[in-house]
Structures are given as structure tokens and as C-alpha cells.
Amino acid sequence: MICDLTVNDLDLVFNYGNDFFKESYYAGKTKLNVEKAKELATALIEHKNGIALIDKNTGAYFFGRLEEHFFSDFVCAYDYVTYVPKEHRGNGSGYRLLKKFIQVAEEKGANEIIVGDIADIDTETLHKIHEKLGLKYRSKVYSKIVGE
């Protein structure tokens, strides 16, 4: 069951958040700051342009936001994170979360949906989900860890 995430769900989310971080590209490059992440999550939950969702059956969660482009009134919906615990992958939870994100974003007036994949967790499956939801691959992200 996908529903809006509340501040009461944050302890569960950040229990899984530790797992997300350990699997991500950023493990070993930086330290997880749970308090900082909770502050951002709370802000997204409370702000009219924030989108925070949870699958109560699996503990999977999503965080994102809506924001106007800096050059126009065009509203984009961006994701911060979609995470499905390992033991629940393959059951459609991630698909349902992203589908709900797109629905909520459209209801809130988004003109464009932008999701990324910078954590490198099960990217092949994620790309298939994105395509199934009608999202099109259109750009690349380049990054550098300073000092590496």
C-alpha cells in the first residue's frame, strides 16, 4: 500500500536508509548523516512541493520535490531517492512508488518528471522500470569526487 510518508515513518525509513547508503556509490566516500537526512525528509514532508511516499507493506520509500526551472515557469518534479529493501525487490514496490510519484507530481502541476540513477543499485532493473513508466533516457551525469 503506497501512501504519503509522515514524520512518524522516519525511524523505519532511516533504518532502511543505512542499508541504502551501504549499497550506494557513496559508501566509503563519505559518512551518512542521519540527522541531516531526517531534516531534509521532514522539510519535504511538510512543504507543499515535497513528495514523500512509503510502501507500508515493504518499507520501500521515495523522496522528491517540485521546482520551477531557473529560466521559466516550467515545473519539474525531481527525485532524491527511491529505495526498496533487498528482501522486497522484484515484487513491484519500486514501480508502484515511482508510478505514484508521477501521479502526485502531475496532480501538483509538474510539466516534466526527472528521475536519476546515481547510486548504482540494480541499475538494469531500474532502467526497465523507468521505461515501463514512459520515462525516456535523455542525458548523462558526470561527477568527480574532489581529491580522488
N, CA, C and O atoms as a DFTB+ gen file, in Angstrom:
592 C
 N C O
     1  1       0.848      -1.175       0.000
     2  2       0.000       0.000       0.000
     3  2       0.901       1.249       0.000
     4  3       1.627       1.497       0.963
     5  1       0.846       2.018      -1.074
     6  2       1.622       3.250      -1.180
     7  2       0.813       4.388      -0.576
     8  3      -0.354       4.580      -0.916
     9  1       1.439       5.143       0.323
    10  2       0.768       6.287       0.926
    11  2       1.797       7.375       1.229
    12  3       3.005       7.163       1.117
    13  1       1.287       8.539       1.615
    14  2       2.182       9.625       1.989
    15  2       2.992       9.212       3.207
    16  3       2.469       8.628       4.156
    17  1       4.257       9.524       3.160
    18  2       5.150       9.249       4.277
    19  2       4.972      10.360       5.310
    20  3       4.823      11.525       4.941
    21  1       4.986      10.021       6.580
    22  2       4.847      11.016       7.646
    23  2       6.111      11.026       8.500
    24  3       6.954      10.135       8.390
    25  1       6.233      12.034       9.343
    26  2       7.400      12.093      10.234
    27  2       7.440      10.877      11.154
    28  3       8.516      10.489      11.610
    29  1       6.295      10.274      11.432
    30  2       6.259       9.071      12.263
    31  2       6.896       7.863      11.576
    32  3       7.240       6.883      12.237
    33  1       7.053       7.928      10.251
    34  2       7.665       6.834       9.492
    35  2       9.182       6.962       9.389
    36  3       9.843       6.039       8.912
    37  1       9.743       8.079       9.821
    38  2      11.153       8.356       9.550
    39  2      12.122       7.379      10.220
    40  3      13.166       7.071       9.645
    41  1      11.810       6.893      11.402
    42  2      12.714       5.926      12.035
    43  2      12.806       4.655      11.195
    44  3      13.897       4.115      11.011
    45  1      11.678       4.174      10.686
    46  2      11.680       3.000       9.814
    47  2      12.475       3.295       8.540
    48  3      13.309       2.493       8.120
    49  1      12.212       4.436       7.941
    50  2      12.890       4.814       6.702
    51  2      14.396       4.867       6.909
    52  3      15.151       4.360       6.079
    53  1      14.839       5.468       7.997
    54  2      16.270       5.618       8.177
    55  2      16.941       4.377       8.745
    56  3      18.168       4.281       8.747
    57  1      16.158       3.437       9.221
    58  2      16.710       2.110       9.480
    59  2      17.103       1.496       8.138
    60  3      18.203       0.965       7.985
    61  1      16.183       1.576       7.161
    62  2      16.493       1.112       5.809
    63  2      17.468       2.054       5.115
    64  3      18.222       1.634       4.237
    65  1      17.456       3.324       5.505
    66  2      18.363       4.301       4.903
    67  2      19.812       3.913       5.084
    68  3      20.635       4.156       4.201
    69  1      20.136       3.317       6.210
    70  2      21.500       2.832       6.431
    71  2      21.857       1.763       5.402
    72  3      22.976       1.737       4.891
    73  1      20.899       0.877       5.096
    74  2      21.124      -0.156       4.088
    75  2      21.317       0.471       2.709
    76  3      22.204       0.077       1.952
    77  1      20.471       1.455       2.395
    78  2      20.596       2.154       1.114
    79  2      21.996       2.742       0.969
    80  3      22.650       2.577      -0.061
    81  1      22.434       3.416       1.998
    82  2      23.737       4.073       1.945
    83  2      24.866       3.057       1.756
    84  3      25.792       3.291       0.979
    85  1      24.787       1.933       2.466
    86  2      25.827       0.903       2.356
    87  2      25.924       0.328       0.946
    88  3      27.003      -0.082       0.518
    89  1      24.809       0.294       0.222
    90  2      24.797      -0.230      -1.143
    91  2      25.170       0.813      -2.188
    92  3      25.485       0.466      -3.327
    93  1      25.136       2.070      -1.815
    94  2      25.252       3.134      -2.804
    95  2      26.689       3.429      -3.213
    96  3      27.646       2.986      -2.577
    97  1      26.804       4.162      -4.254
    98  2      28.066       4.674      -4.776
    99  2      28.824       5.454      -3.696
   100  3      30.054       5.487      -3.706
   101  1      28.098       6.076      -2.773
   102  2      28.711       6.967      -1.793
   103  2      29.306       6.262      -0.578
   104  3      30.032       6.886       0.197
   105  1      29.015       4.987      -0.398
   106  2      29.605       4.238       0.719
   107  2      31.118       4.253       0.570
   108  3      31.641       3.975      -0.509
   109  1      31.811       4.572       1.632
   110  2      33.268       4.635       1.600
   111  2      33.820       5.964       1.116
   112  3      35.016       6.226       1.239
   113  1      32.945       6.810       0.560
   114  2      33.372       8.125       0.079
   115  2      32.998       9.238       1.061
   116  3      33.629      10.295       1.092
   117  1      31.980       8.984       1.848
   118  2      31.505       9.954       2.828
   119  2      30.780       9.187       3.926
   120  3      30.579       7.977       3.820
   121  1      30.396       9.886       4.965
   122  2      29.649       9.267       6.064
   123  2      28.177       9.657       5.961
   124  3      27.842      10.776       5.572
   125  1      27.321       8.733       6.308
   126  2      25.886       9.007       6.348
   127  2      25.595       9.909       7.538
   128  3      25.978       9.597       8.666
   129  1      24.922      11.023       7.291
   130  2      24.500      11.945       8.338
   131  2      22.983      11.805       8.469
   132  3      22.227      12.480       7.770
   133  1      22.548      10.929       9.362
   134  2      21.129      10.613       9.511
   135  2      20.331      11.829       9.950
   136  3      19.221      12.041       9.463
   137  1      20.866      12.629      10.853
   138  2      20.126      13.814      11.316
   139  2      19.887      14.792      10.175
   140  3      18.795      15.345      10.051
   141  1      20.893      15.008       9.347
   142  2      20.741      15.894       8.188
   143  2      19.692      15.326       7.234
   144  3      18.843      16.064       6.733
   145  1      19.748      14.020       6.983
   146  2      18.778      13.382       6.099
   147  2      17.364      13.493       6.666
   148  3      16.415      13.724       5.916
   149  1      17.214      13.332       7.977
   150  2      15.896      13.468       8.602
   151  2      15.371      14.890       8.485
   152  3      14.171      15.096       8.303
   153  1      16.258      15.871       8.589
   154  2      15.835      17.273       8.432
   155  2      15.294      17.516       7.027
   156  3      14.244      18.138       6.867
   157  1      15.997      17.032       6.018
   158  2      15.528      17.193       4.642
   159  2      14.220      16.435       4.440
   160  3      13.287      16.962       3.834
   161  1      14.143      15.210       4.939
   162  2      12.926      14.418       4.800
   163  2      11.741      15.128       5.452
   164  3      10.652      15.176       4.879
   165  1      11.949      15.673       6.637
   166  2      10.879      16.400       7.330
   167  2      10.448      17.610       6.516
   168  3       9.254      17.885       6.394
   169  1      11.409      18.332       5.959
   170  2      11.089      19.502       5.133
   171  2      10.270      19.091       3.910
   172  3       9.318      19.780       3.541
   173  1      10.635      17.975       3.281
   174  2       9.879      17.503       2.114
   175  2       8.466      17.082       2.505
   176  3       7.515      17.341       1.769
   177  1       8.327      16.441       3.647
   178  2       7.010      16.020       4.129
   179  2       6.121      17.236       4.386
   180  3       4.930      17.216       4.075
   181  1       6.696      18.279       4.947
   182  2       5.919      19.444       5.370
   183  2       5.710      20.484       4.273
   184  3       4.773      21.277       4.366
   185  1       6.544      20.508       3.242
   186  2       6.463      21.541       2.213
   187  2       5.471      21.141       1.118
   188  3       5.377      19.969       0.754
   189  1       4.735      22.127       0.599
   190  2       3.734      21.855      -0.439
   191  2       4.347      21.257      -1.709
   192  3       3.660      20.549      -2.444
   193  1       5.617      21.527      -1.976
   194  2       6.268      20.990      -3.174
   195  2       7.057      19.709      -2.916
   196  3       7.676      19.166      -3.832
   197  1       7.038      19.231      -1.689
   198  2       7.720      17.989      -1.374
   199  2       6.844      16.792      -1.673
   200  3       5.618      16.867      -1.585
   201  1       7.475      15.690      -2.025
   202  2       6.749      14.432      -2.234
   203  2       7.508      13.351      -1.468
   204  3       8.676      13.080      -1.746
   205  1       6.834      12.747      -0.512
   206  2       7.423      11.705       0.315
   207  2       6.416      10.563       0.401
   208  3       5.294      10.740       0.877
   209  1       6.834       9.387      -0.069
   210  2       5.930       8.240      -0.164
   211  2       6.556       7.026       0.500
   212  3       7.779       6.909       0.583
   213  1       5.708       6.125       0.970
   214  2       6.182       4.882       1.572
   215  2       5.254       3.744       1.168
   216  3       4.043       3.928       1.038
   217  1       5.829       2.587       0.974
   218  2       5.059       1.363       0.793
   219  2       5.011       0.704       2.166
   220  3       6.001       0.133       2.623
   221  1       3.885       0.785       2.807
   222  2       3.737       0.286       4.179
   223  2       3.941      -1.230       4.261
   224  3       4.253      -1.748       5.333
   225  1       3.773      -1.938       3.160
   226  2       3.939      -3.389       3.169
   227  2       5.397      -3.824       3.110
   228  3       5.742      -4.905       3.586
   229  1       6.259      -2.983       2.526
   230  2       7.645      -3.399       2.318
   231  2       8.678      -2.491       2.977
   232  3       9.840      -2.876       3.109
   233  1       8.271      -1.290       3.393
   234  2       9.229      -0.325       3.932
   235  2       9.959       0.441       2.843
   236  3      10.827       1.258       3.150
   237  1       9.630       0.200       1.574
   238  2      10.235       0.946       0.469
   239  2       9.766       2.396       0.549
   240  3       8.649       2.672       0.988
   241  1      10.632       3.326       0.119
   242  2      10.273       4.733       0.233
   243  2      10.799       5.553      -0.927
   244  3      11.685       5.133      -1.672
   245  1      10.219       6.747      -1.055
   246  2      10.569       7.688      -2.116
   247  2      10.563       9.104      -1.542
   248  3       9.691       9.459      -0.749
   249  1      11.547       9.908      -1.951
   250  2      11.558      11.334      -1.650
   251  2      11.827      12.107      -2.934
   252  3      12.681      11.715      -3.730
   253  1      11.107      13.196      -3.137
   254  2      11.320      14.055      -4.288
   255  2      10.716      15.435      -4.040
   256  3      10.225      15.732      -2.952
   257  1      10.767      16.266      -5.076
   258  2      10.249      17.628      -4.938
   259  2       9.846      18.178      -6.296
   260  3      10.226      17.647      -7.340
   261  1       9.074      19.245      -6.261
   262  2       8.751      20.010      -7.457
   263  2       9.465      21.343      -7.372
   264  3       9.594      21.930      -6.297
   265  1       9.930      21.814      -8.525
   266  2      10.654      23.084      -8.550
   267  2      10.567      23.668      -9.951
   268  3      10.619      22.937     -10.940
   269  1      10.434      24.990     -10.034
   270  2      10.450      25.650     -11.332
   271  2      11.875      25.700     -11.863
   272  3      12.835      25.834     -11.104
   273  1      11.994      25.588     -13.205
   274  2      13.292      25.830     -13.823
   275  2      13.727      27.255     -13.493
   276  3      12.886      28.132     -13.293
   277  1      15.017      27.483     -13.437
   278  2      15.510      28.819     -13.115
   279  2      15.209      29.820     -14.228
   280  3      15.257      31.028     -13.994
   281  1      14.901      29.343     -15.432
   282  2      14.722      30.229     -16.576
   283  2      13.274      30.377     -17.036
   284  3      13.002      31.122     -17.977
   285  1      12.327      29.670     -16.380
   286  2      10.932      29.766     -16.799
   287  2      10.013      29.295     -15.681
   288  3      10.461      28.947     -14.588
   289  1       8.718      29.292     -15.979
   290  2       7.720      28.801     -15.020
   291  2       7.466      27.303     -15.175
   292  3       6.583      26.755     -14.516
   293  1       8.221      26.648     -16.027
   294  2       8.119      25.214     -16.272
   295  2       8.442      24.470     -14.978
   296  3       9.526      24.644     -14.421
   297  1       7.523      23.652     -14.499
   298  2       7.686      22.950     -13.224
   299  2       8.190      21.527     -13.457
   300  3       7.594      20.757     -14.210
   301  1       9.289      21.196     -12.801
   302  2       9.870      19.859     -12.894
   303  2       9.708      19.142     -11.561
   304  3       9.816      19.748     -10.496
   305  1       9.451      17.862     -11.638
   306  2       9.418      17.011     -10.453
   307  2      10.693      16.179     -10.463
   308  3      10.961      15.457     -11.423
   309  1      11.471      16.278      -9.402
   310  2      12.758      15.591      -9.285
   311  2      12.693      14.562      -8.169
   312  3      11.968      14.736      -7.189
   313  1      13.459      13.491      -8.327
   314  2      13.576      12.517      -7.247
   315  2      14.872      12.761      -6.478
   316  3      15.876      13.197      -7.041
   317  1      14.826      12.474      -5.193
   318  2      16.036      12.401      -4.377
   319  2      16.461      10.951      -4.235
   320  3      17.626      10.607      -4.433
   321  1      15.498      10.108      -3.888
   322  2      15.820       8.703      -3.663
   323  2      14.560       7.844      -3.779
   324  3      13.471       8.227      -3.351
   325  1      14.753       6.679      -4.369
   326  2      13.778       5.596      -4.311
   327  2      14.554       4.412      -3.765
   328  3      15.584       4.031      -4.321
   329  1      14.069       3.830      -2.684
   330  2      14.781       2.687      -2.113
   331  2      13.809       1.576      -1.756
   332  3      12.796       1.794      -1.091
   333  1      14.149       0.375      -2.220
   334  2      13.403      -0.832      -1.882
   335  2      14.360      -1.759      -1.145
   336  3      15.403      -2.117      -1.692
   337  1      14.032      -2.159       0.086
   338  2      14.893      -3.093       0.814
   339  2      15.140      -4.363      -0.009
   340  3      14.265      -4.831      -0.737
   341  1      16.345      -4.902       0.127
   342  2      16.749      -6.070      -0.671
   343  2      15.721      -7.193      -0.641
   344  3      15.409      -7.786      -1.674
   345  1      15.199      -7.482       0.541
   346  2      14.298      -8.624       0.679
   347  2      12.951      -8.413      -0.006
   348  3      12.159      -9.350      -0.108
   349  1      12.679      -7.184      -0.482
   350  2      11.403      -6.897      -1.150
   351  2      11.569      -6.519      -2.617
   352  3      10.597      -6.135      -3.268
   353  1      12.772      -6.622      -3.138
   354  2      12.996      -6.286      -4.545
   355  2      12.380      -7.355      -5.438
   356  3      12.372      -8.542      -5.114
   357  1      11.869      -6.896      -6.564
   358  2      11.269      -7.812      -7.532
   359  2       9.781      -8.018      -7.345
   360  3       9.168      -8.783      -8.089
   361  1       9.182      -7.347      -6.359
   362  2       7.743      -7.518      -6.133
   363  2       6.917      -6.341      -6.651
   364  3       5.705      -6.302      -6.440
   365  1       7.554      -5.382      -7.326
   366  2       6.821      -4.247      -7.898
   367  2       6.737      -3.028      -7.012
   368  3       6.127      -2.030      -7.395
   369  1       7.331      -3.082      -5.843
   370  2       7.239      -1.960      -4.908
   371  2       7.867      -0.685      -5.490
   372  3       7.280       0.392      -5.389
   373  1       9.041      -0.800      -6.089
   374  2       9.699       0.367      -6.682
   375  2       8.881       0.944      -7.815
   376  3       8.752       2.162      -7.937
   377  1       8.336       0.088      -8.633
   378  2       7.465       0.522      -9.732
   379  2       6.263       1.296      -9.194
   380  3       5.931       2.369      -9.697
   381  1       5.613       0.738      -8.163
   382  2       4.428       1.389      -7.598
   383  2       4.778       2.746      -6.975
   384  3       4.011       3.701      -7.095
   385  1       5.933       2.829      -6.314
   386  2       6.357       4.111      -5.741
   387  2       6.568       5.165      -6.830
   388  3       6.087       6.291      -6.711
   389  1       7.284       4.796      -7.886
   390  2       7.544       5.755      -8.965
   391  2       6.268       6.122      -9.714
   392  3       6.093       7.270     -10.122
   393  1       5.387       5.158      -9.893
   394  2       4.109       5.449     -10.546
   395  2       3.311       6.458      -9.715
   396  3       2.720       7.389     -10.261
   397  1       3.298       6.267      -8.404
   398  2       2.592       7.197      -7.518
   399  2       3.265       8.572      -7.532
   400  3       2.579       9.594      -7.521
   401  1       4.600       8.605      -7.556
   402  2       5.325       9.869      -7.652
   403  2       4.894      10.631      -8.902
   404  3       4.609      11.827      -8.835
   405  1       4.848       9.951     -10.027
   406  2       4.452      10.606     -11.272
   407  2       3.025      11.134     -11.165
   408  3       2.743      12.254     -11.591
   409  1       2.130      10.336     -10.602
   410  2       0.737      10.750     -10.430
   411  2       0.641      11.992      -9.551
   412  3      -0.023      12.961      -9.917
   413  1       1.300      11.967      -8.396
   414  2       1.249      13.106      -7.465
   415  2       1.878      14.346      -8.107
   416  3       1.344      15.450      -7.998
   417  1       3.019      14.151      -8.777
   418  2       3.695      15.273      -9.431
   419  2       2.795      15.927     -10.470
   420  3       2.709      17.153     -10.543
   421  1       2.125      15.106     -11.273
   422  2       1.215      15.644     -12.282
   423  2       0.053      16.383     -11.625
   424  3      -0.352      17.446     -12.096
   425  1      -0.484      15.825     -10.540
   426  2      -1.581      16.482      -9.823
   427  2      -1.149      17.829      -9.250
   428  3      -1.958      18.752      -9.150
   429  1       0.128      17.942      -8.872
   430  2       0.649      19.185      -8.303
   431  2       1.105      20.168      -9.383
   432  3       1.590      21.254      -9.067
   433  1       0.954      19.794     -10.650
   434  2       1.244      20.727     -11.733
   435  2       2.582      20.562     -12.431
   436  3       3.006      21.471     -13.145
   437  1       3.255      19.449     -12.256
   438  2       4.549      19.243     -12.916
   439  2       4.369      19.188     -14.430
   440  3       3.426      18.583     -14.940
   441  1       5.294      19.834     -15.133
   442  2       5.348      19.766     -16.591
   443  2       6.324      18.698     -17.068
   444  3       6.244      18.244     -18.210
   445  1       7.237      18.301     -16.203
   446  2       8.252      17.320     -16.560
   447  2       8.617      16.503     -15.323
   448  3       8.673      17.029     -14.211
   449  1       8.860      15.226     -15.529
   450  2       9.304      14.321     -14.467
   451  2      10.760      13.973     -14.757
   452  3      11.083      13.526     -15.858
   453  1      11.641      14.176     -13.776
   454  2      13.058      13.874     -13.951
   455  2      13.494      12.957     -12.822
   456  3      13.430      13.324     -11.649
   457  1      13.940      11.757     -13.189
   458  2      14.485      10.832     -12.200
   459  2      15.877      10.413     -12.644
   460  3      16.182      10.364     -13.835
   461  1      16.696      10.118     -11.678
   462  2      18.066       9.755     -11.995
   463  2      18.469       8.453     -11.351
   464  3      17.703       7.817     -10.628
   465  1      19.696       8.082     -11.638
   466  2      20.268       6.861     -11.079
   467  2      21.731       7.150     -10.796
   468  3      22.597       6.895     -11.633
   469  1      22.004       7.687      -9.601
   470  2      23.396       7.985      -9.261
   471  2      23.933       7.069      -8.171
   472  3      25.119       7.126      -7.844
   473  1      23.080       6.229      -7.607
   474  2      23.527       5.358      -6.523
   475  2      24.061       4.020      -7.034
   476  3      24.750       3.309      -6.303
   477  1      23.750       3.679      -8.269
   478  2      24.225       2.432      -8.889
   479  2      23.749       1.178      -8.162
   480  3      24.514       0.228      -7.992
   481  1      22.497       1.174      -7.736
   482  2      21.912      -0.010      -7.116
   483  2      20.928      -0.620      -8.111
   484  3      19.899      -0.018      -8.417
   485  1      21.238      -1.801      -8.610
   486  2      20.377      -2.551      -9.526
   487  2      19.899      -1.681     -10.690
   488  3      18.699      -1.549     -10.930
   489  1      20.838      -1.103     -11.391
   490  2      20.511      -0.134     -12.438
   491  2      19.751      -0.737     -13.611
   492  3      18.905      -0.063     -14.199
   493  1      20.025      -1.970     -13.962
   494  2      19.326      -2.580     -15.096
   495  2      17.824      -2.665     -14.837
   496  3      17.019      -2.309     -15.698
   497  1      17.456      -3.133     -13.664
   498  2      16.035      -3.211     -13.305
   499  2      15.424      -1.825     -13.253
   500  3      14.313      -1.611     -13.738
   501  1      16.144      -0.887     -12.668
   502  2      15.637       0.481     -12.548
   503  2      15.375       1.093     -13.919
   504  3      14.356       1.756     -14.111
   505  1      16.260       0.887     -14.858
   506  2      16.060       1.432     -16.202
   507  2      14.817       0.829     -16.857
   508  3      14.083       1.529     -17.554
   509  1      14.582      -0.446     -16.640
   510  2      13.384      -1.094     -17.192
   511  2      12.122      -0.491     -16.577
   512  3      11.131      -0.271     -17.274
   513  1      12.162      -0.225     -15.279
   514  2      11.017       0.396     -14.600
   515  2      10.766       1.785     -15.177
   516  3       9.625       2.140     -15.472
   517  1      11.818       2.561     -15.335
   518  2      11.672       3.919     -15.888
   519  2      11.012       3.869     -17.263
   520  3      10.092       4.638     -17.539
   521  1      11.472       2.978     -18.116
   522  2      10.915       2.869     -19.462
   523  2       9.454       2.412     -19.422
   524  3       8.627       2.914     -20.184
   525  1       9.139       1.474     -18.549
   526  2       7.760       0.990     -18.419
   527  2       6.819       2.119     -17.997
   528  3       5.641       2.117     -18.356
   529  1       7.339       3.077     -17.237
   530  2       6.536       4.212     -16.779
   531  2       6.494       5.351     -17.800
   532  3       5.910       6.402     -17.537
   533  1       7.114       5.142     -18.962
   534  2       7.075       6.153     -20.010
   535  2       8.171       7.195     -19.926
   536  3       8.141       8.182     -20.661
   537  1       9.138       6.995     -19.046
   538  2      10.256       7.932     -18.937
   539  2      11.278       7.616     -20.023
   540  3      11.516       6.452     -20.345
   541  1      11.866       8.640     -20.571
   542  2      12.832       8.487     -21.657
   543  2      14.218       8.901     -21.189
   544  3      14.377       9.917     -20.512
   545  1      15.215       8.112     -21.553
   546  2      16.610       8.451     -21.263
   547  2      16.992       9.624     -22.156
   548  3      16.817       9.567     -23.373
   549  1      17.526      10.710     -21.537
   550  2      17.825      11.868     -22.360
   551  2      19.115      12.598     -22.025
   552  3      19.455      13.560     -22.714
   553  1      19.836      12.192     -21.015
   554  2      21.068      12.910     -20.710
   555  2      21.976      12.062     -19.855
   556  3      21.627      10.954     -19.447
   557  1      23.149      12.605     -19.593
   558  2      24.131      11.922     -18.774
   559  2      24.546      12.839     -17.624
   560  3      24.443      14.062     -17.712
   561  1      25.008      12.224     -16.564
   562  2      25.536      12.969     -15.423
   563  2      27.007      12.617     -15.286
   564  3      27.379      11.443     -15.288
   565  1      27.816      13.617     -15.171
   566  2      29.244      13.420     -14.906
   567  2      29.516      13.937     -13.510
   568  3      28.948      14.949     -13.098
   569  1      30.381      13.251     -12.779
   570  2      30.704      13.713     -11.440
   571  2      32.161      13.433     -11.140
   572  3      32.823      12.648     -11.819
   573  1      32.636      14.095     -10.107
   574  2      34.010      13.913      -9.642
   575  2      33.993      14.072      -8.133
   576  3      33.434      15.035      -7.609
   577  1      34.601      13.134      -7.443
   578  2      34.823      13.282      -6.011
   579  2      36.137      14.038      -5.865
   580  3      37.183      13.551      -6.293
   581  1      36.091      15.198      -5.279
   582  2      37.283      16.025      -5.141
   583  2      38.302      15.293      -4.288
   584  3      37.980      14.795      -3.209
   585  1      39.519      15.230      -4.770
   586  2      40.581      14.555      -4.051
   587  2      40.855      13.141      -4.547
   588  3      41.859      12.541      -4.164
   589  1      39.991      12.604      -5.379
   590  2      40.202      11.247      -5.929
   591  2      41.020      11.316      -7.202
   592  3      41.302      10.284      -7.811
